[in-house]
Amino acid sequence: MPFVEVGDLSIHYEIAGRGEPLVLLHGMGNNSQSWRKQISELQEHFTIIAWDAPGYGASSDPQYELRSFCQFADILKGFLEKLPYQSVNLLGHSMGAAIAIDFCHRYPSQVKSLIISDATRGAAALDQEENEKRLKNRLNSIETLDPQEIAKRRVKELLAPQASDEVRREAERIMAQVRPAGYRSVAYSLYHVNQMDLLSAISIPTLVICGELDKVTPVSESRIFHESMPQSEFVIIPETGHLCYQEDSATFNRHILNFLSGKHSDREREDVCAQ
């Protein structure tokens, strides 16, 4: 199991393949294991690097809880500096997208292209009362519930109704590994995040992806990202929810490969071929 030391943190990552580096940043209820099908299917074309964020998976817990995604992005910078790449392609899902956006904004020379999947606007999408309510609910869940119970309650909201039992079981297995240090750090970061003023300045090629049936960060949210990012394309993955990359990995991976291979088409489209 490879690790990189970043300050007082030990960051675990999976690495496979050869070619241009593609760095995968997981979401709040996941870790590097959730990218299994991306690693296996895309490693023929890219060097795939999937990290465990601080407080997740096999990475160590931060000594003090993180409170903003810029802190996660700084740790990502330290992580990437230990790898032999001057620049990378970044793919972030949900809260991983927020980390990727902050990283692109502050370290643009280190990113060749950006992919954000089922991205969250966090506080920017909520009024103050709802934002505080969500923070309290997340903190209460990790403090009072067993991780397995959190997974069972939460995963049903993350998947489309027609998701397979295999996908559901795997999502629950991975989410049951959440730990307070990571989960609380992301909860506070979501509470504080508002990246809307950053989006128009991101000038690298960008792909925005969203599951058609995402109830957590719906298509309307992803469309806001797309319309705010001048160099972006927008793809909707049919009949999938928030975890579209796990629910329909073949379609998701095809769009990643086409985008990174320069096979761009219309700026906004739905993958009707997959229906």
C-alpha positions in Angstrom: 0.0 0.0 0.0 1.7 3.2 -1.1 1.7 6.2 1.2 3.0 9.8 1.0 3.9 11.9 4.1 2.4 15.4 3.9 3.3 17.3 7.1 2.1 15.2 10.0 -0.4 13.3 7.7 0.2 9.9 6.1 -1.8 9.9 2.8 -2.6 6.6 1.2 -3.3 6.2 -2.5 -3.9 3.6 -5.2 -1.9 3.8 -8.4 -2.1 1.8 -11.6 -1.5 2.1 -15.3 0.7 4.1 -17.4 0.4 7.4 -19.4 -0.8 10.8 -18.4 -1.7 11.1 -14.7 -5.4 11.2 -13.8 -5.9 11.9 -10.1 -9.2 10.8 -8.5 -10.7 12.6 -5.5 -13.6 10.8 -3.8 -16.7 12.2 -2.1 -17.8 12.6 1.5 -19.1 9.0 2.0 -16.4 7.3 0.0 -12.7 6.6 -0.2 -10.3 5.4 -2.9 -12.0 2.0 -3.0 -15.0 3.6 -4.7 -13.0 4.2 -7.9 -12.3 0.4 -8.4 -14.0 0.3 -11.8 -12.3 3.5 -13.0 -8.9 2.1 -12.0 -9.5 -1.2 -13.7 -11.0 0.2 -16.9 -8.9 3.3 -17.4 -5.5 2.2 -16.5 -4.8 1.1 -20.0 -4.9 4.7 -21.0 -3.7 6.7 -18.0 -1.7 6.5 -14.8 -4.6 6.4 -12.3 -4.0 7.8 -8.9 -6.8 7.6 -6.3 -6.1 9.2 -2.9 -7.7 8.7 0.4 -8.4 12.2 1.7 -7.2 13.0 5.3 -9.4 11.1 7.7 -10.6 8.6 5.1 -9.7 5.1 4.1 -6.1 4.2 5.0 -4.9 7.8 5.3 -4.3 9.1 8.8 -6.6 11.5 10.7 -5.7 15.2 10.8 -4.6 16.2 14.3 -7.1 19.1 14.1 -10.3 19.0 12.1 -10.2 20.8 8.8 -12.7 23.6 8.3 -12.4 24.4 4.6 -11.7 22.8 1.2 -8.7 25.1 0.7 -7.1 23.1 3.6 -7.8 19.8 1.7 -6.4 21.4 -1.5 -3.2 22.4 0.3 -2.8 18.8 1.4 -3.5 17.7 -2.1 -0.7 20.0 -3.3 1.7 18.5 -0.8 0.7 15.1 -1.9 1.2 15.8 -5.6 4.6 17.4 -5.0 5.8 14.0 -3.7 4.8 12.4 -7.1 6.9 12.7 -10.3 4.4 14.9 -12.2 4.6 18.6 -13.1 0.9 18.7 -13.9 -2.1 16.3 -13.7 -5.7 15.8 -14.8 -8.0 16.1 -11.9 -11.3 14.3 -11.4 -13.3 15.1 -8.3 -16.7 13.7 -7.3 -19.0 15.7 -5.0 -16.9 17.1 -2.2 -13.9 16.0 -4.2 -15.0 18.4 -6.9 -14.9 21.2 -4.4 -11.3 20.3 -3.6 -10.4 20.1 -7.3 -12.0 23.5 -8.0 -10.1 25.2 -5.1 -6.9 23.5 -6.3 -7.4 24.6 -9.9 -8.1 28.2 -8.8 -4.9 28.5 -6.7 -2.5 26.2 -8.5 -3.6 26.5 -12.2 -0.2 25.6 -13.6 -0.4 22.1 -12.0 -3.7 21.1 -13.7 -4.0 20.1 -17.4 -7.8 19.5 -17.3 -10.6 19.3 -14.8 -13.5 16.9 -14.4 -16.2 17.5 -11.8 -18.9 14.9 -11.2 -22.1 15.6 -9.3 -20.5 18.7 -7.9 -21.7 20.5 -4.8 -22.1 24.3 -4.3 -22.4 23.7 -0.5 -23.4 26.9 1.3 -23.8 28.8 -2.0 -26.9 26.7 -2.8 -28.6 27.1 0.7 -30.0 29.8 2.9 -28.4 30.2 6.3 -31.1 28.2 8.2 -30.8 25.2 5.8 -27.1 25.3 5.8 -26.9 25.2 9.6 -29.5 22.4 9.7 -27.4 20.3 7.4 -24.2 20.9 9.4 -26.0 19.9 12.6 -27.5 16.8 11.0 -24.1 15.6 9.6 -22.4 16.2 12.9 -25.1 14.5 14.9 -25.0 11.5 12.5 -21.3 10.8 12.9 -21.5 11.4 16.7 -24.5 9.3 17.5 -24.8 6.6 14.8 -22.8 3.6 14.0 -21.1 4.0 10.6 -22.9 1.0 9.3 -26.2 2.7 10.2 -25.1 6.0 8.5 -24.4 4.0 5.4 -27.7 2.2 5.3 -29.6 5.4 5.8 -27.6 7.5 3.4 -26.8 5.2 0.5 -30.5 4.9 -0.5 -30.5 8.7 -1.2 -27.3 8.5 -3.3 -28.4 5.9 -5.8 -31.1 5.9 -8.5 -34.1 3.6 -7.8 -32.9 1.1 -10.3 -29.4 0.7 -9.0 -28.3 -2.9 -8.7 -28.0 -4.7 -5.4 -24.3 -5.2 -6.1 -23.8 -1.4 -6.4 -25.9 -0.7 -3.3 -24.0 -3.3 -1.2 -20.6 -2.0 -2.3 -21.6 1.7 -1.7 -22.8 0.7 1.8 -19.6 -1.3 2.5 -17.4 1.7 1.6 -19.5 4.3 3.4 -19.5 2.2 6.5 -15.8 2.9 6.8 -16.3 6.7 7.4 -14.6 8.1 10.5 -15.4 11.1 12.6 -12.2 13.1 11.8 -12.8 13.0 8.0 -16.6 13.2 8.1 -16.6 16.2 10.5 -13.9 17.9 8.5 -16.0 17.7 5.3 -19.2 18.7 7.1 -17.6 22.0 8.2 -16.0 22.5 4.8 -19.3 22.1 3.1 -20.8 24.5 5.6 -18.3 27.2 4.7 -17.8 26.7 0.9 -18.9 29.2 -1.7 -16.8 28.9 -4.9 -19.1 30.7 -7.3 -16.7 33.6 -7.8 -13.9 31.2 -8.7 -15.6 29.3 -11.6 -15.4 31.9 -14.4 -11.6 32.2 -13.9 -11.0 28.5 -14.5 -9.8 28.5 -18.1 -8.6 24.9 -18.6 -10.7 22.3 -20.4 -13.4 21.1 -18.0 -16.0 18.3 -18.1 -19.0 18.6 -15.9 -20.9 15.3 -15.3 -24.1 14.6 -13.4 -26.3 11.6 -12.9 -29.7 12.2 -14.4 -31.6 11.2 -11.2 -29.2 12.7 -8.7 -31.2 13.9 -5.7 -28.3 15.2 -3.7 -26.7 17.6 -6.2 -29.3 17.5 -9.0 -28.7 18.3 -12.7 -29.8 21.9 -12.1 -26.8 22.4 -9.8 -24.4 20.9 -12.3 -25.8 23.1 -15.0 -24.9 26.1 -12.9 -21.3 24.9 -12.8 -21.3 24.3 -16.6 -22.8 27.8 -17.4 -20.3 29.5 -15.1 -17.2 27.8 -16.5 -16.4 29.0 -20.0 -14.3 26.1 -21.1 -16.7 23.4 -19.9 -18.7 20.6 -21.5 -21.7 19.0 -19.7 -22.7 15.4 -19.8 -25.7 13.8 -18.1 -25.5 10.1 -17.3 -29.0 8.6 -17.8 -30.8 6.6 -15.1 -28.1 7.2 -12.4 -28.0 9.0 -9.1 -25.3 10.8 -7.2 -22.9 7.9 -7.4 -23.2 7.8 -11.2 -19.5 6.7 -11.6 -20.3 3.5 -9.6 -23.8 2.9 -11.0 -22.9 3.1 -14.7 -19.1 2.9 -14.8 -18.9 2.0 -18.5 -20.7 5.1 -19.6 -18.9 7.3 -17.1 -15.5 6.0 -18.1 -16.2 6.4 -21.8 -16.9 10.1 -21.3 -13.7 10.4 -19.3 -11.7 8.7 -22.0 -13.3 10.7 -24.8 -12.8 14.0 -23.0 -9.2 13.4 -22.1 -8.5 12.1 -25.6 -9.8 15.3 -27.1 -12.9 13.8 -28.5 -15.1 16.7 -27.6 -18.6 17.3 -29.0 -21.5 19.6 -28.1 -21.0 21.6 -24.9 -24.1 20.1 -23.4 -25.5 16.7 -24.1 -27.2 13.7 -22.6 -25.8 10.2 -23.2 -28.9 9.0 -25.1 -26.8 6.2 -26.6 -26.7 4.5 -23.2 -30.4 4.4 -22.8 
